Amino acid sequence: MGAALGLLLLAGCTTPVPSYRQVDQDAPDFKAAVGTEAVRLLAAGQSARRAERTAVEQVTAQFIAAEAKRRTELVAPLVRALGAREQPQGCWAYTLTSIITTEGKPTVEIATFDPSRAEDRQWTLIRRDGQPPDEKTQTKFREKKQSEAKKRKEKPNPLADIFPNDRQRIEKAALLDQIDVAVATGTTTFAFKQGKISLPLLASVDPIRMAYEVENDTGILRRQTLDLTGLSVLAWSFKIDHLEFAIHYADMIPGQPPFAADITASFRGRLLFKSTGEVVVKMTFSDYHQVECHEDRPAVKMGPLEVIELLPPTQ
C-alpha cells in the first residue's frame, strides 16, 4: 500500500496549478506591464502580433518570479523558527502520558523514554489504566515501540510527504499551496492550504490546512495545527474521514529550543473497511532531562514530530 501511495506523490496525480504560478492576466498592473513591454518590443522592430505575444510571456514570467520571491520572504520567519527547533539537542529522556479515547472509552498509559539505555529497553511502561504492567505486558510494549522505531528508520511513511513539517517542505509549500499570514498581538500565524490531490482508483486527498504559530519577539515556534477532511487509498481500503491535530511547544530546559509539551489529535477512518470509530488522542510530555547517549546509538535530537505517527499503519 505504501508503494502505491508513493506513486501518487511522485507522478501521475491530478493537482491544481501551483499558487505562485497563477497570474491574473486581467489585473490592471499586469496589463500595464504588458503594454509597456509591447511598446519596447515594437520599437525594437517586432511585429505588433509578435510583440504582444512576447510581452505577455515575458511579463508572466516576471510576475511568477516576483511572486515566488515574495512568498519565500514571507515564510522566512517560520523557516528560521523551524531551523532553530531542528538544532542538535543531544539525548533527552522524558515521561509520556497518553490518553487514547475510542468511542468514548479511554485508555491511559504512562511510559518513560530513556535513550541512554539499550534500544530494546529505552521505553518502559509504568502504568496502563492505573495498573503496573506484568512482565509479559512490558515485553510486548517494548517490542511494539522498537518495531515502530525500526519501521520509521527503514521505510519512512510516504504519507509524511503530504504534511509540510520541516524547513525544506515549508519553502516548497510556500510556492505550491495557498498561503495566508496573519499577524496578531504577540504571534504570527502562517497557514497553508493544499489543494485536493487525486489519482483515479488509487488515492485521493482532500484539501489540507496546516498552520504554524510563531512568537513575534523571540521567533520561536509555539504551536502547529492540521485539519484534513478526507483521505482514501486504494479504493477506500485505507480511509480517513477527518483528522484534527495540534502540537504545543514550551520552554522546558533553559538554553534549549522549545520541546513538545503536548499533542492532541482526533480522527475517524477505516482500515481494510473496518471503522476505527472516533479516536481522540492526548499526549503530554514531562520530566525532560538530558542523558548520555547509549554507546551503540548515535546522538539523537527530538526532531519534528510527524502527525502521521498518530494514524493507523498503512500496511
N, C-alpha and C positions, 0 to 999 in steps of 0.2 A: 504494500500500500504506500509506503514511504517513497519508493521509486516512482510510482505513478504520479504522486503529488509533486515530486521533483520535476517531472516533465512539464507539469502545469506551470511551474515557476520559471522554467528555463526557456520554453518555446511553445508556440502554437496557441497561446491563450488569447482570449479576446479582452483587451484592456482599453480604457479611454486614452485619448491623446494626452501626453504629459501636460500638466497645467501650465508650465512655463513656456510651452510652445503654442499655446492658444492665443493667437494675436487677433485682436478685434480690428479688422481692416476697415470698418466703418467709423472708427473713432476719429474725431477731428484732428488730434495730434498725429495720427498715422497718415491721414490724407494729406496734411500739410507737409509732412516729411517726404512723402512720395512726390508731391508737387515740386518741391524744391530740388529733389534729386533728378526728376524728369527734365526740369529746365536745364540743369547742368549737363545731362547726357545729350539733350538736343543741341546745346551749344558746342558739344564735342563732336557733332556730326552724325549722331544716330538718328534713325527714322523715328517718327512720333510713336508708332506702334511698339517698336523695339525699346525705345526709351521708357515708355510706360511699364512694359513688362519687366524690364531690368530693374527699374526703380522699385517696383513692388517687391521683387525678390530680395534686393539689397536691404531695403528698409525693414522687411520682415525679419531677415537675419539679424539686423542691428537690434530690433526690438526684443528678439529672443535672447540674444547675448546680454542685453541690458537687464532683462527680467531674471535671467539665471544669476547674474552678479548680485542683483538686489536681494534675491531670495537667500543666496549664500551668506551675504552680510547680515540679513535679518535673523538667521538662526545662529549666528556666531556666538552669542552669549550662551545658548543652550549647548553648543558643541564644546565650549570651554568647560561648562558645568559637568558634562559627561566625561570629558577628559580628566578632570580632577577626581571624579569618582573612580576612574579606572587606574589611578596610580597604584603601583605595588604597595601593599599594606602588610606583607608578611603573613604569618599564620595566626588565625584567631579561633578561639574556642567560644562557644555560646550555648545558650539554652533556647530551645524552640518549643513553644506551646502551641499546639494545633487543635482547633475545634472544627471538625467537619460534620456538617448537618445535612443529612439526606432525607428529604420528605419529612422534615420536622424532627428527625431522630439524630441527636448529636453524639459524636464520639470525640472524647478529649484525650489527647496524647501529650505527655511532657517528655522531651528527649534532649540529650546533650550531644554536641558535636565537638570533637577534640582532635585536630589534625596532628597532634604530637604523638598519637598512638598509631599502631599498625593499621593498615587500611581496613582490615576486617573487624576492627574494634573501635573505629573512630566514632561511630554512632552508638549511643546507649539509650535504650528505652527506660525511662524512670517510672512512669505510671501510664496506664490506659484506663480511662473511666474510673480513676481513683484507686486502682489496684496495681501493685507492683507486678511485673511480669515474671512468669516462671522461666526456667532455662530454655524450654522449647520455644516459647514466645519471643524471648530475647534473641535467640539464634535466627529465627525466621525474620525478625525485624532487621537485624544486621545484614542478613543475606539479601533482603529486598533493597536496602539502601545501597549496598555495594553493587548490586546488579544495575540499579538505576544510574549510578555514577559511571559504571563501565559503559553502558549504552550511550550515555551522553558524550563520553570521551571518544568512543569508537565511531559512532554514527550520529552526529547531531541531527535533531529532528528537523526535517525540511520545512515544517510549518513555522519554525522560528524566523525564517526569512520574511514572513508576512509582516511581522511586527518590528518597526524601527526601534531599536533599543540600544544602539551604540553610536559613536561619532560618525562612522562611515555610512551607516544606514540612515542616520538623520540627514546628513548632507544630500544623500540621494533622494530621500523623501521630500526634502525642501523643493526639489526640482519636479518630482513626478506627481506629488499629491497637492490637493488644495490645502493651503496653509493660512492660519489666522493667528495673529499675535495680539494679545490683549494685555495692556499694562494697567495694573491696579496698585493700590496703596501697599507697598512692601514687596509685591511679587509681580512677575510677568509670566503669563501662560502662553505656551506655544502649542497650538492644536493643529494636528494633521488629519486630513480625511482622505483615505484611499478609496478610489472608485471600485466598482464591482469588477471582479476577475472571474472569468468563466471559461471552461473548456468542455464542450458538449460531451456528455456521458462519462466524464472523468471527475470533474470537480467544479465547484462554484463557491466563491467567497463574496458575501455581501459587503457593502461599504463598511469600512472600519474607521473609527475615530480614536486617535491616541493623543493625549495631552500631557505636557510636562510643565510643572510649576517651578520657577527659578526665583530665588530670593534676590531682590534688586541690589541690596547693599553688599552682600557677600558673593553673589554669583553662584550660590550653592543650590543644587537640585534638591527640592524638598518633597515633591510628590509627583507621581505619574499615574495616569488612568488610561483605561482602554475600554471601548464599547464596540461589540460586534453583534450584529443582529442575525447572522446566519452563516453557516459554512457546511458544505456537504462534499463528500469524496466518494468516488466510485459508486454511483447510483444509490447514494444515501446509506452505504454500509457504515460510514462514519459521518455523523451529522451533529452540528451544534445549532440549537435554536436561538440561543442568546448567550452572551458572555460579558460580564462586567468585572473589571479588575482594577485594583488600586494598591499602590505601594507608597508608604510614607518613610522618609529618611530623617534621621535625627542625629544630633551630635552626641555620640556615645563616649568617645575617647578624645581627650584634649590633644590637639595637634594632628589628628587623623581626619580624613574625609568622612562625611556622614555615612553611617551604617543603616541598613534596613532596620526599621523599628517594628513595622507591622505590615501585613499584607491581607487584603480582603478580596474575595472573589465569589461570584455566583454564576452558575451556568446550568443549562439544561440541554441534553442532547441524546443521541443514540449511538451505540457502538454495536455493530453487527445486528442492527434492527432492534436491540434491546435498550429501552429507555434508561437513562441514568437517574431519572427523577430530578427534582430541583435540588441542586447541591450548593451549599454555602460554605465557604472556607474562610477561616480566620487564623492567621499565623502571627504570633508575637515573638520577637527576638529579644533576649535579655542576657545579662551577665557576660557581655563580651569581655574577653581578656586575651592578651597576646601570649602565645606559647611557642616553644621551639619546634620547628617542623620535624616530622619524623625523618630519620636519616635516610630512608629509602624513598622519600617523597620530596619532589622539588618544592620550593617555596610557592605558596599559592596566595591569591588575593580573593577578596569577596566576589568581585566581578559583577557584571549586570545580571540581575535576576530575570529569568525569562518567564513570561506569562504562560508559555506553552507547558512548563513543568507542572502546572496545576491541572492540565487536561488529561483525559484518559489516553493511554498509549494507542498509537495508530497501527500497531502490529503486535 
